[in-house]
Amino acid sequence: MSAQSAISEADRKIWEQARELYIPSLILITELTDGEIDFDDMSAIAAKLLDPLQTPYLVLHDDIGKPTALIDLDSLRIADYSDGKRIERDSDNEHKVLVFEFRKEYLEAIEEFGTSGFASGLSFPALPFIEDNGLGSFEIATLLNSLPSRS
């Protein structure tokens, strides 16, 4: 789902079909570098258009507003992509305070669906992806690799 153009009717129909079949599904929110609509806003829009979503990560921005890092709402660790490579570090107390309500909401959703909610096609994570600096690529791969193999 593009932060610039939202979601097409064809993609909405695919989403509905996946829901009927309980296919594990996630929303990748792209085109976040413009600054018009941020990840939080777009996640809320996607949840209204599709289904309730969980946001396991929130996007952090640098001083000029460019998305450069993610904070994991489970571990509260930061994945910094500002130099085009992922560097993980502890979050500051300021970050923990800023994400407190988001984290509480996320953990409640995880408790409701359990740890297998995504794999069972019952819960739907929304993740940011920025091609330029790779933001979100590791997190997306980790989530997809958590799915059971059919082989």
Protein Blocks (a to p, Z undefined) as FASTA:
>chain_A
ZZklopafklmmmmmmmmmnopacddddehklnomacfklmmmmmmmmmmccddfbccdd
dfkopafbdcdfklopacdfknopacdddddfklmmmmmmmmmmmmmmmmmnommlmmno
paccdddddfknopoklmmmmmmmmpccfZZ
